Amino acid sequence: MEAGLRVLHRLISIADEPTDDDDFRLRKRVSVVAGYVIGLGALMLPGMSQGLALGWAMALTMAPVCALNLVILARTKRFERYAVVLILVLTLFPAFVDLALGGMVASSGGYVFAFAAPLFAILALGPGRAVAWLLLYLVVLLGLILVDPIISRAIDLQPYPLRLIFFASNFSVPLIIIFFLLRYSDLRRREAQALADDLLTNAIPSSIAARLKRGELRIAEVYPETTVLFADLVGFTPWAVRTDPADVVGFLDDLFSRFDALASAAGVEKIKTIGDSYMAVAGAPVARADHAQAAMELARGMQASLAEARERVDAAPELRIGLASGPVVGGVIGERRIQFDLWGDTVNVASRMESSGLPGRIQVAPSTWELMRGAFLFEEHEAEIKGLGVMTTYLLVAPYARGLTATLGS
């Protein structure tokens, strides 16, 4: 069984090249399978035509052409040449069958088979180039219509059983081909749409992404009750300079992936990362009454995650976190690389809470302390805040703050 699957894989991957992306490789393999199916189908024509000379003629010409086309593809990897030959086979051979059987009526509409050619061109060559093959199909069809009165008088009508077989095959086989091509195209479209949606919702909040997909061009809102979080790795730059780049990237990827998972679990929206800094918000774009608690849950989880990540590297930097609560303005900026961002005093204060904080600690503004004072222990801290002067802030008393005497900030 396994050996058979390996042989099958080798047969359908004869056009593969290392530089192919997944989509192009799949289209190549579908096209190769189509070549096998058409060639093998031609070999069945003598039986379907009940020994008619035409069936043998088709089998002895169409099947070798398909086989030779596949052999050349395997040797040269020239997929476009292969696709053009296969499309020509699909366009012209049904026309010869139509003429040999005595015209369109006598062949039971056999030229409908040729409609697979422009459909296949969409898959193999792309929608734009497929239009020319559709025009060729229509031109050949028009030619068959024009000569049909002459051909139908010159060739006797085939026996009824044979015409019935042709009629059934001419309708069922092309429709089956069309069904599977449409199904394939729709599956690929859905996969591409799902990937685009994932990329969009990874870049911006899902609620904002939904509004953009509905056609909104300018999104800007005021969110009256939020808590903004900033986090930064203290001493990251000198640590990164003396650490192997692969270790630095691996550490950041692992740490920020942990942060993302924590934010998702807490219902907090990640806004962006800039270098070794991380920004998130609770209460926007989806309002929630417990925004301060959610942001604090994330902050504490981030400290725990850093402690776990530090175990695998030497002298990793500490994490400094700042929180502030209040109204913010949020909106989407940019056209090519869109981003949901926040503005306002609350954002500025949260940033200052982080930059003026202490390594390994969570510092909150009075606005957040007022909302959290009944749930957590804090110690007062006098800090010089850029642009705000000396300000009383509050440091969370947590297991990660060692050697400090906690006082109840209430």
Secondary structure, DSSP 8 states (H G I E B T S, - for coil): -HHHHHHHHHHHTTT--TT--HHHHHHHHHHHHHHHHHHHHHHTHHHHTTT-HHHHHHHHHHHHHHHHHHHHHHHH--HHHHHHHHHHHHHHHHHHHHHHHTSTTTTTSGGGGGGHHHHHHHHHH-HHHHHHHHHHHHHHHHHHHHHHHHHHHHS----HHHHHHHHHHHHHHHHHHHHHHHHHHHHHHHHHHHHHHHHHHHHS-HHHHHHHHTT----EEEEEEEEEEEEEEETHHHHHHTS-HHHHHHHHHHHHHHHHHHHHHHT-EEEEEETTEEEEEESSSS--TTHHHHHHHHHHHHHHHHHHHHTTSSS--EEEEEEEEEEEEEEEE-SSS-EEEEESHHHHHHHHHHHTS-TT-EEE-HHHHHHHTTTS-EEEEEEEETTTEEEEEEEE--TTSTT-------
